[in-house]
Amino acid sequence: MSAAQDRVPTVVIAGGGVAALEAALALESMGRGRVRTVLLTSSDEYVMRAAAVREPFTFPAAHRYPIADVLGGTATWIRENLAAVDPAAKVVTTHTGSRLDYDRLIIASGARASATHPHAITIDDRRLDELLHGMIQDIEADAIHRVAYVAPERAAWPLPLYELALMTAERASDMGAELDTLLATPEDQPLEVFGAAASKGIRGLLISHHVELHTSSYAEVPSQREIVLLPGQRRYSVDRVIALPELYGPEIPGLEHDAEGFLPVDEFCRVDGAAHVYAAGDCANQSIKHGGVAAQMAVTAARAIAADFCDEVKAAPLDLELRGLLHTGLGARYLSAHRVGGHPYDSRFSTTPLWDPPAKVSTAFLGERLGQLAHASGRH
């Protein structure tokens, strides 16, 4: 056998979030030792950012895990970030100018968040407690009486906005404070991405928490104390405005991207116009930007790559099941739906878990690894 035949193919994964780590662990399982995996990220920790939504309400901080512990020796870790790709030469360039050959590449580098309203507090799950804890304290002291939560036209993942509105209203009720909570969204129905049953359940929750809901509405924020909802030029005086950011793609040199910078992918998560390059998670042009979706895309890409080198593995197109755990201030709610052709079906809304384990972000491989690390550290 020649040296070329002996060589183990290299899969480079760019990123340090859910999609990147899920892809690395999936390749460990599916690749059966027939591929070498390299993780390219300058991040030292994986943070369960989806859990950060509760931090301003004095819940424990989101769990953090060292990248090295999560990988557990399954991949070579290079502490650099992706800067450019040459798909013809199958080479990536890092932010320091280093060059790295690959046989397959998975880009899981996330998206760029951009504030849409300069007079609003923009949600950033990396520092949510810092941004909102003071506001929650003012609500508890009965010093703030109207808060508006608004989603932009290109909202990426609206569920945290609903969680914050519900938990804010519940905290005010617990403290006997007078508070009007308003939520404005371009969606025709609340959390419509999950389908009819989930929207009905969410609407009922908002009513029971006395959250004023405005659907099919686009917000303008002319000042820190005023919002205007379109259509209709409906004006509201408020004490605080909390807004979701809009997301934009990474615009990676060497690869095609759409008008917003996202990488176009097919049903196997292959990047258009770039042989042997895949994308998973928020950097891709799928419309739902959520950790669970990112993980499913990562597994789809890993399976397609493993199928190239392992006869017993078969590639399969992305079959999306959407799962959402909604914190309300009065216990969790569980939402799920399958999606085909961009449309939800089998919509479900429940007070009891719809999946096991009932994690905030449901993953096939990363969840098991984090569970092992939590057990080893005595943190359950």
Helices and strands as residue ranges (DSSP letters): H 3-6, E 10-14, H 18-31, E 36-40, E 45-47, G 49-57, E 64-66, H 67-71, E 76-78, E 82-86, E 91-94, E 99-101, E 104-107, E 112-114, E 121-122, H 128-140, E 146-150, H 159-174, E 180-184, G 192-194, H 196-208, E 211-214, E 218-223, E 226-230, E 234-237, E 240-243, E 246-248, E 277-279, H 291-309, E 320-327, E 332-340, E 343-350, H 366-377
